[in-house]
Amino acid sequence: MSTTHPPSRVLVIDGSSRLVDALRTSPDLEDAAIETCRTGLEAVHRLSRRAYDVVLTSAETTVEEDLRLLAVLRRARPGIRVIALAPEHSPEEILSALRADVFACFDAPFDLDEIATMTARALEASDGSKGIEVVSAKRDWIQLRVNCRRLEAERLTHFMSEIQKDLEDSSHEQLLIAFREVLLNAMEHGAGFDPEKVIEVAAIRTARTIVYYFNDAGPGFHLEEIGHAAVSNPPDDPLAHVERREAAGLRPGGFGLLVAKRIVDEMLFNEAGNAVLLIKYTS
């Protein structure tokens, strides 16, 4: 006997017509019901009467107001995923939202396609899943424990993008690439994308540097043992690893560490090879 699953439901509070249209026309959300309401209070009443999967807050409310609303929404519907839209936000507010398990944050000017994509990702998430645990939420010392899932890597990369918006555009984009590549490398090769495992991540800022730290608690590696990765290629043969990956039956790739190494100023591994520091000098 086949079972019919109810459609996913997204509730948008005080959403602009452009945002609602972007959600309703997104290929990633074609199977979701996109509904709207005018206020946070109305959203609470809606959630008390029927199930929704994701709520998008009003773009006119602050992160602080959204976090107060989140607490009420979760009393009405535990496990609800919330995407916070705000006119602006500070790194401290983003960290507060991350600690409260907000799924994602955006501030103006809004990238509607990115919001639609993140809404689709929120629909994929497990109900009540707290995939990112905040250990330290100081602006200059962020320390996290992250469940080993690609979804959490996407979420964390987005949060880091919002937190470090004060960097110059080119540095901002490049550092995000390095951060994402090493985080995914730790999840894939260090932890095998095992959702039971956790990656330790830190982002530290000093007066002259930005430092990223990753520890996957896996068996580790040594550079001479990973001939399938581009970072091990000799200078005169930049594609040597491709043949080794094919021979080992591995999927195309292996460029992550090399990409990150070329972006940052220093890349350091611990003795076991399961922890790495990325250092970028800012002055």
N, C-alpha and C positions, 0 to 999 in steps of 0.2 A: 504494500500500500504506500503510495507516494504521499508525502506531507508537503503542504504549501507553507512557506515561511512568509510572515508578514513583511511588507516593504520596510526598508530602513527609513527613519523619519528624522529630518533636520528641522530645527526651529530657529528662525532668525528674528532677533529682537530689533525692532525699529530699523530694519534694513532698507537701504536705498534701493531704488528700482534697478540700478545698474548691478549691484551686488546680487540681488535675488535673481536677476536674469542670467548672470554669470554662473550661478550655482545650478540653475535649472537647465542651462544649455551645455554644461560641462559633460563631456563623454564619460568622465569618471563617476558621475552622479546620476546617470540616466535611469537607474533603477531605484533611486531614492525619492521620497516625497519631501519636497521643500515647502515648509509652511512658515507663516509669519505671524508676529504679534506686535503690539505697540509698546509694551512696557515690561520691565522685569517682573512686576507683580502679576501681570497677565501670564507671563511664562511660568511662574510658580503654580498658578491655578491650572494651566494646561498640563504640566507634568504630574500634578496630583491626580488627574483624571485619566491620562493615557500615557503610554510609553513613548519616549523619544530617545534617540541614540546620541544626538549631538545638538548642542545649543551654541549659537553665535551671539555674543553680546552686542549691545548697541555701540556703534562707532562714536557716539557722543558721550559715553560714560568713561570715567577714569578706571585704571586698573584696580585701584583701591575699592571703588564702588563695585566693580565686577567680582572681586574676591568676596565681598560681603554677600552679593547675590549668589555666588557659587555655593556658599555654605547653606543657604536656604534651599537652593535647587537640589542639593544632595540630600537634604532631609526629606524632600518630596520624592526624589528618585535617586537612590544610591547608585553610584557607578556612572552617572551621566558624564559624558565628555564635553568639556566647554572650551571653545576657542574665543579668546578675548580680543576684541577690537577696541582701540582707544585712540583719541586724537594724538597722544604722544605718551611715551613712557620712559622712565629712567632705568638704568641697569639694576638698581635696587628693587624696583617694582617688578621687573622681569624675573628676578631671582625669587621674589615673594610668590609670584604666580607659579614658578616652577616647583617651589616647595609645596604649594597648595594643590599640585597635580593638575594645573591647567594644561590642556593638551597642547596649545600653541598660542602665541601672542603676535598681534600685528598692530602697527601704528601707521598713521597717515603720512604720506599718500599711500593708499592701499594698492597692492598688486592683486587684482581680483582673480586672476588665473591661479596664483599661488595659494590664495585663500581657498579656492575650489579644490585644488589638489590636496591641501592639508585637511579639508573637511572629509574628502574621500578616505584619507589615511585614518582619520578618527573613526570612521565607520568600520574600518578593518580591525580596530583595536579590540582587545578582550574587555568585557564589561568589568569596570572597577580595577583595571590593571594599572598599578603604579609602577611604571617602567623605569623611572628616574628618581633616585633618592638623593636629596641634597644633604651633604655632610657639612659643608661650609658655604655660606652665602655672602661673604664679603666681596665687594667689587674687585679688590685686588687679589683675592684668594678664593676661587671657586673650586669646590671639591665635591665629586659626585660618585655614586654607584649606579651603573647603568645595566639593565637587563640586556642580555646578548641577543638582540633582535634587530633586524635591519630597520624596522619601524622606529625603534628608539634612537638609532643612529641618525635617521632623518630628522626626528624631533629635536634631538640635542644640537645638531648642526644648525637648525633654524634658530633655536634659542641663543646659541653663541653668536649668530649673525646679528640678532637684535641687541644683545648685550654689548657688542663691540662696534656699534655703528659710528662711534666717534673716530675710528681710524680712517685714514685716507682711503678713498674708494679702491684703488689698486691694491693696497696692502690688505684691506679688509677682505676682498675677494680671494686673493692668493692664500692668505692664512686660513680662510675657511676651507679651501681646497685641501691644504695640507692636513688640517684638523680632521676633515671627513675621511680622507684616504687612510690615515693611520688608525682612526677609530674603526673603520670597516675592516682593515687588515687585522686588527686585534680580535675583532669578533669572528671573522671568517677563519683565519689561520691559527689564531691562538686558542679560540674557544669553540670553533666549529659551528658557529651560529647555534649553539646549544642554549635554549631559552632558560635552562636551569642555572646557567652560569652568569656571572656578573663581571663587568669590566670597571676598574677604578679609573677615573678621569679627573684631572685637575687642570685649571687654567689660572696662571699666576702672572700678575703684572707688576713690574718694578719701574723705577724711574727711567730705565734704559732698555728693558727687555720685555718680551712676552714669552712665557714658557708654558708649553703644554706637556702634560704627563699622562701616560697610558700604561696600565698594568692589566694584563689579561689572565694572570695566574695559570697560564697554560704551561706546557713543557718547555717552551722557549726554543730558540734556535741560535745558530752562529752563522754569520754571513757566508762562510765557506761551505755551509751545508744547504744553502738555498739557491742553487744554480738556476732554479725555475723562476726566480724573481729578477726583474730588470736591474735592481740595485746591485746585483752581483756581476753584471756584465763587465768585461774588460773594456777600457776606453775605445779600443779600435774595433769593437764588435758590439754595437748597441742593441742588436736583436738576438744575441746568442741564447737568451733564455727562452725564446719562442720555440726553438727546436726541442729544447729540454722539456718544455711543458707538453708539447705534442707527444713526445716519446713516453711521458708519464701519464698521458690521458687526462691532463688538466685542461680546464676551460681557458680560452684566450684571456690574457690579462697579465698580472704580475708587475704592473708599472707603479702601483700605489706608493711604495716606499721611495722609489726613485723620484717620483713627482714631488713628494713631500720634501725629500732631501734637497732638491734644487730650489725650493721656495724658501726654506728656513736657512739660518746661518750655521747652525750646529744640530746634528742628530746624534744622540748618545744612547747606547743600549746598556742595560745592566748585565752582570756576568751570566745570568741564566738565559738572557735573551728574551724574557717575557715582559720587560718593561722598557719604555723608551721615553726620552726627553726630546722635545723640539724646542729650539731656542731661536728667537728672532730679535735682532737688535733694532730698537726704534730710534736710537740717537747715537 
